Amino acid sequence: MYINKSYSEKEVNERLSSIYADFAILRRYLVNSHLLERSNDCREYWVNEELAKNKK
């Protein structure tokens, strides 16, 4: 996933399902750990830019 790009829930699910069968729990983990952020209505997701920059 790229920084500065928003993804729909469907797009996130598609990407995560190729990595792990239970993509919903993986998505929840990423959001709860603040690696992935989401809009209040849960329709839009994006990579936490601050954490991504610190990982480089």
Secondary structure, DSSP 8 states (H G I E B T S, - for coil): --TT--EEHHHHHHHHHTT-S-HHHHHHHHHHTTSEEE-TTSSEEEE-HHHHHHT-
